[in-house]
Amino acid sequence: MKKPTPNEIGQGYDAFADLLDQLWGVNLHHGYWEDPSENVSVTGAANRLTDKLADLLTIEAGDRVLDLGCGIGEPAIRLATAHTIEVVGISISGRQVERAQERAVSAGLADRLSFELADAMDLPYPEESFDIVWALESLHHMPDRGHVLRQMTRVLRPGGRVAIGDFMLLPSAGGYEAGAARVNEASKGVLSVIGLDAYLAMIRAAGLVPVATEDVSKHTRPSWAKAEERFAALREQAVPHIGKEQFDLTLARFRAFSQEPALGYALLTAHKPA
């Protein structure tokens, strides 16, 4: 199945910005629950996932960070609040960039946070211009994940670090190929997943050295069921925008992902050799 183009993805985020806020909150990414019954809000769990990834990373005062797929800026704001760093966030959604800039001003961080309309497949930055590249739940959107990893390596300074939160393929009944096919079918080509070993090999091929890897699949899985519940409650607002057929397909997708044993989630860090 054909993956959406960057322009199509950007247009989708622009068109459904308000619905996405109500679905995922200000983070636009999964959350982390210690167990499914834990009484933690979607926003609180998403902030926890941001913190979990940051804890795997060495962040130093004065670091310059590139946030690939910045959403409306919440992870960047959270990182810059906790650390004296500069963050440049990029998105292919013009509306997201506008809102991220507004939120940085409201947070009093506009002097250290900036957001730009840019495509991770063709980063508009010179070589060795960042200390950290942060990619939280954005690489699965890319037409060529390996190419983006090489772009990340190019803009990193020697010794620079990478932090990635992304979906991955878990072993399940029928083997990896069967699991990948089920995920691809349920997502209609939107979500492409590979096994952890393949992911690490891709990171190495890009010129990076893996440092830390954490399988958080069981902790992020509740996100899908919560997304299904929240999206179902948005039927009246959503159907006029996307139509009943697309609404039902999206709801079924969340349900399928919630029950799919082959769909996992990993946090990874790596560094560029000095």
NORBEL-V346669 format. One record per helix or strand of 2 or more residues. SS is the DSSP state (a for helix, b for strand). FROM is the first residue (numbers start at 1). TO is the last residue. If there is no record, write none. Layout:
[[SS:FROM:TO] [SS:FROM:TO]]
//
This chain:
[[a:6:15] [a:17:24] [a:42:55] [b:64:68] [a:74:82] [b:86:91] [a:94:106] [b:113:117] [a:120:122] [b:130:136] [a:139:141] [a:145:155] [b:156:169] [a:175:187] [a:196:205] [b:208:215] [a:217:220] [a:222:232] [a:235:259] [b:263:272]]
//
